[in-house]
Amino acid sequence: MESSSATLPVEALPHPPGRLPIIGDVASVDRHRPTQHELKLAQGGLGPIFQRKLLGTQLIIVAGGRLAAQCNDESAWGRVLLGPLAKLRPMAPHGMFTASSKDPLWGQARRILTPGFAQAAMRTYHDAMATVADDLVAEWTSAGSGPVAAHSAMTRATLEVIARAGFGRNLGLFDSSGEDSDSHRFVRALGRTLQWASESTNDVPILGHIREALRASTVRRDIAALQQYVDELIAGRKVENNGEPTNLLDLMLTAVDPETGSRLPNSNVRDQTLTFLIAGHETTAALLEVALYYLAQNPGHQERVRAEMPAQATHLDYDAVTRMRFTRQFLNECLRLCPPAPGYFRIARTAQNLGGYEIPAGRAVFVLALAAQRDPEVWGPDAGTFDPDRFDTAALRAFPDRFFQPWGTGPRSCIGRAFALHEATLLLGRLVHAFDLRSSSDLPLALQERGTLRPEPFELIARGRSAAAVPER
């Protein structure tokens, strides 16, 4: 919608209480849980659109479902790279999620990789995903009735899925090689880098610059280590593969862009591989941890997942996974309440009237999906309650204006959503078939932020249901 004389300027937007001269809303900054704090501000009275200002820099936050949907109109709004993703650009300058939309390598990579996420390709990845499920079940079985660490298990499982299915490489994260292996060091460096990207983006002025300077050398070393690890992974795949492409890495190394007739340069293969390792594991691990938490809280949900599984559940084939309808609803509800990507930035192509405020052309806003997906105006009065049945086809008719964008929006939305949902459904199904899951404490779900929204590490009690639940090795 174009702006009109009835609109107010952006300076008139509501803001948190306690604004100070010059430094602004420093009291409203939470560098550890920024988007969760913004959710509280929205629900605490600031409403569907508000501002936050630090040293003259204004951040416009869109928290209402209807206004967030308005920002997804591609004719009026575009994608802009700001926040933690912008911090990660030096690690993968032309990656799928870090490149500018005007970057020709982004379009080239998207065209080359799109067939790699079609149904035919997904079928070829299924068996590799299943081997990770086997390893995960075996590890939890060997733990007996003791607690299992959900964070560590889901980190390793999702990294192994993208590596085995996407790159034809077993990282050995379920082997007994210990914490000193190259793969484990990669995991630790990646975690530190993601934490830095999130906290440095949301730090307070001056103090944040000091912290940034103190961590600069460590960040550079970690990024160099991540890039070297991926370079070695790619080099190994080049030696092994002499035939037709069988996975995503093969596509990047051998496929020709149908529009330009060119292959991806080696540097961009590294950027895309590193991007997929990050996005392909971090967001799916976050989703799985949220799902495990809610399953452990409700044995009835576990029974409904089990009821969808075939008799030989240790050998789930591709089609069996696609038929697990309630499990997909369950995962969607996890994504609604706890989206791994809690928000994204949009930029006005022309002056826009957003909730009665004039957003000038070229001004960016932050769409807080974490709040918009909990908005009672579009999801009903129980929007804050966990209820997988709200995603039943009939039930969805009650929410015609619902906002649900956990994968982003527009041409830059997540290319790997089908991969992630298939992986998550398969792993959850196998775990629930093999184990009765219970929480090891009564603590509520606590979420940490490191570029994604992900549960704080927690433990589960996973009691084996039968000897038949463990696949033959």
N, C-alpha and C positions, 0 to 999 in steps of 0.2 A: 504494500500500500504506500502511495506517495505521501509525503508529509503535507500537513494543511495548517491553516492559521490557528486551528484548535489545539495544536500540539504544544507541549511544554519543552523547554530546552533540556538537554541531558544534565545540566548542572542542577536542575530541580529534582532529580531522582532522589528517592529516599536513601539514607545512608545510615550506618550503624551509629548508635549513641556514643558520645565521648570523643567526637572529632576534635582534633587539636589544630591550632593555627600552624601553617607551614607543613608540618609533618603528616597531618591528616588522620586517617583511621588506623593508626598504628596499634591501637588497643584491640582491633578486630582481626588482627593477623594471627593465624595459627600455622606456623611453618611445617608442623608435623602432620596435621589433619586439616588442610585448607578447605577442601570441598565439603567435608563433613561440618566444618564450622559455618560455611556459607549456607548449607542446608538448615542449620539451626537458626541462622539469621532470617532466612526466608520464612520458616515456619513460626519464628518468634515475633513476626509483625511487619517485617520489611516488604513482604508480599512477592508478587510474581516477577518484578523487575526492580533492581536497586543498584546502587553504586558503592564502590569502595575506592578511596583515594589515598595514595601515599606519595608525598613530596610532589604533588601536582600531577602524578600519573593516575588517571581514572580507569578503573575496571568496571564495566557494565555487566552485571550478572542477570541472566534470564532464567528464572526458576519456575515459572508457571508453564503448565503443559500446552496451553493454546498459544502462548507467545513463543514458546520453544518451537512448536510446529511451524509457526510463521517464519522463523529464521531458517527453516529447511527449504524454503522456496528458492530453487536454484536461479530463477529469473531475477530475484531481488537480492539474494545473498550468495556469497561464495565462501570457499574454504580459505583459511589463513593459518599459517604455521606460527603458533605462539606457545608459551608455556613449556612444560617438560619436553615435549617432542622437539621443540626448537633447540633445547639444550643438547639433545642427542644427535643433532645434525652433524657435528664434527666427526662422530663415530661412523656414520653412514650417510655422507652428504647427498647421495642420489638414491637413497632407499625408498621403498614403496610408500612409507609413511612419513619420511622426513624431507623428501624432495618437494620443490615447488611444483604446482600444477602446470606451470609454463615450461618446466624442465623437459626437453624432448626425451630424455632417458626414462622419465617416469611413464610416459605414454607407451614407449617401446617395451618396457618391462611388463606393463599391465597387459598389453596385447599378447606378448609371448607367454605369459604365465596363466592367462585366463583359461586355456584348455586344461591346465594342470589342476583345476578345481571343478571340472565338469564331472558328471556322474560316472562316466566311464573311467576317469582317472581315480576317482574316489574308491571305486571297487578294487583297483589295484593296490591302494594303500591299506586296505582293511586288514590284510593278513599281517602286515608289519605292525599295525596298531595292536592287533591281538597278541603278538609276542610280548609287548610291553604289559598288557593286562595279565598275561601269564606270570611275568616276573614280579609284578606287584602283588598278585595273590600269593605267590610262593613266599615272598618276603614277609608278608603279614602273617602267613600261616606259621612260618618259622619263629615268629615272635611269641607264639603261644597265646596265652590270655593276657599278656602284658600290653601296656599302652603302645600305640603307634603314633608317630609324629606326622600329622597330616601335611604340614608345610613342606617338609623335606621330601616326603613321598610324592606329593603332587608336582613339586619342582622337577624332580628327577624323571617322573613318568612322562610329563609333557615335553620335556627336552628330548627324551628318548623317542617319543612318538614323532616329533618333527624331524629328528635326525634319521631315524630308521625309515619312516614312510616317505619323508620329503627329500632326504639326501643319501639314502642307501648306506648309512653309517651307524654302527652301534657305538654309542659313546662310553659304554661300560659303567654307567652310573648305578647299575644294580649288581655289579661284580664286587668281589671282596678285595679290590685293589686299594681301598682305603681313601682317606681324604686328601692324599698328596698326589693323586693322579692329575694329569692335565685337564681332564674334564671337570673334576671337582674344583680345581683352581679357576676354571672358566666360570663356573656357577657363582663362586664367591665374588669374583671381579664384576660380574654382571649385576649381582645384587647391590654392590657398593655404588656402581655407576647409576643404576636406577634411583637409588636413594638420593644420591647427589643431585640428579636432574630435578627431582621433585622438590627437595628442600631448598635448593638454591633459587628456584623459580619463585618461591613463595616467602623468601626471607625478607626481613625488615631492612630498610635502607641503612647504609653505613656499616652496621654490624654484619650484615650479610656480605658486603664487599670484603670485609676482613676475613670472614670465614671462607669465602671463595678463594681468596689469595692463599690461605693456609692449606687448602685442599688441592690446589691446582696441580701440583706435581704428582700426587697420588692419582688424581683423575686421569692425567695424561698417561701414566704407566698402565692403569687399568684398561684404558681404551686401546693402547698399543697391544696389550696382551690379548684382548678380545679379537682384534683384527688379525693378529698372528695366528691365533687358534683357528680362525675361519679360513685363513689362507692355506694352512696345512690340511684342513678338511677338504677344501676344494682340490688341492693338488692330489690328494689321495684318490678322490673320485675320478679325476682325469685319467689316472693310471688304470683304474679298475674297469671303466666303462669303455667298451669298444663297439657297442651295438646301438640299437634304437633307444631313445630316451625312455626311461622307466620311472622317473621321479622328477620332482621340481628342479633339483640341481642339474640333472641331465638336460632338461628343457633350457635352462639358462645358459648352459655351456654350448648347446648344439643348435637350438631352434633359431629360425630366421623370422624377423618381424615381417608380417605380411604386408605392412604398409610401406616400410622403408627398404626392405630387403637386406637389412643388416642384422648381425648378431650383437648381443650385449658385450661391451668391452669387459675385460677381466676385472677391472676395478669395480664395475657395477655389479658383476656377479657376486663379488665380495659384499658390497653394500646390501644387495637383496638377501643374500644368505644370512648375514648378520641380523638384518631386519626380521626375517622369518624366525630365526632362533629366539629373538627377543619377544616379538609379538606372538609367535606361534606357541610359546610356552607360558609367558607371564599371565596373559589374559585368561587362558584356558585353565591354568593352575588356580587362579583366583576363583573362577567359576566353580571348579570342582571342590575347592575347600569350603566355599559357601554351601554348596549342595550337600557335602558330607556333614556339615554342622547341622543343617535342617533335617537331614535324614536321621541323624543320631538323636535328635530331639523328638522324633515322631516315628515310632515303630510302624504305625499304620501306613505311612508313606513308603516305608521299606517294603511292606507286603504288597502294595500296589505296583511297585516297580518289579518285584519278583513275579507277580501274576502275569506280567507282559512277556516273560522270558520263556523260550521253548524248553522242552524237557531236557535236552542236552545243552544246558546253558553254558557249559565250559567251552562249547564250540559254536559261539554265536557267529553266524555268517552275516554278510552285508545286509541282505534283505531283512533278516530278523531284527537288526538294529534299527532300520528305518521304520519298522512297524511299532516301535516302543513309544506310543503316542503320549501316555501319561508322563513318561520320563522326560520327553521333550517339553511338556507343559511345566513340569517341575523345574527344569533348567531355565525356562523362560521366566518363571517367577523369581528365581535366583538372580537372573540378569536384570529384572525390573527393579528389585529392591536394592541390589548391590552390584550395579554395573561396573565391571572391571575398568572401563574407561568412563570415569564419573562425569565427564563433560568434554566439550570441544568448542573451538573458537569459530565464529562466522564473521564475515565482513560485509557491510552494506555496499551493494553495487551502486545504488542511488539513495537519496535521502528517503528514510523510512519512518512511518508512524508505528511505533512499537509500544503498545499499551498506553497511548496518549503522549508519548515522548518522542521528540524528533531526533532520530539517529542520523547524523550527517553521512553523506557518501564517504566511504573510505574508513569509517569508524568500525572497530571490531567490538563484538560482544562475546561473552562466555556463556554458552548454553549449558546450564547445570542439569544434566540428565538425571543425576542422583535425586534432585528435587522434583523435576518435571515428571519423572516416572512414578512419583509418590503423590502427585497432586490430586487431592480429593475432587477437584472440579472436573477432572477427566477420568478418574478411576473410581469414584464413589467414596462414601464416608469411611470405608474400611481400607483405604489405600495403603495404610501403613502396616496392614496385617499380611502375613505370609499365607497365601492361598493359591496353590497350583491350579485349582479348578476354575479360577477366573480366566485361564487361557483355553478352556474348553470352547469349541467353536460356537455353541449356542450362547454361552455366558458372555463371550466377547461382543455380542450384539448389544449388550447393555452399555458398552463404552465406545460409541461411535467416534468420539473425539480423543480417544486414548493416545497418549504419547509413549512410544516404545522404540527407542533408537540406541540400543546397547552396542551396535556395530558401526555407529557413525551414520553419515548421510551423504547422499549424492555420489558422484563418480569416485570420490575418495573413500567411500565406505570400505569396510574390511573385506578384502578379497577372499579371506580364508574362513568365512563364517561356517560354511558347510563342513569343512574339514574339522573345525573346532567342535561343532555340535555332534558330529558323528563320533569323534574321539571321546568326548565327554559322556555321551550316552553309552558307548561300549564299556568304558572303564567303570562307570557307576553301576551298570548292570552286572558286570562280573563281580564287583566288590560286594554288592548287596546279595547276590546269589551265594557267594562264598561265606559271608560273615553276617552276624547280627551286630549292628553298630550301636554303640552307646557313648554318650559323653562322659568324659572322665572328670568333669566338674560342672557346677551349676552356673558358671560365669556366662554372661550374655556375650553375643558375638561382638568382638572388637575388631575394627578395621584399621589397617595401616595404609599409608599412602606413600608410594614411591614411583610416581608416574601412573600407576594403576591403583585401584582400590582393592585391597586384598586383606583377608583376615590375618590378624596377629597369629603367630604360631600357636597351635593348640594340639592337644592329644586326644585320641579316641581309644575306646576299648573295642577291639574287633575280635569277637569270639567265633571260631570256625563253626559252620553249621553242619558239615558232613565231610568225610574223607573224600567223597566224590567231587567236592567243590574244587579240589586241587587238580589241575590238569597234569596229564602224564608228560614228563619231560624227556 
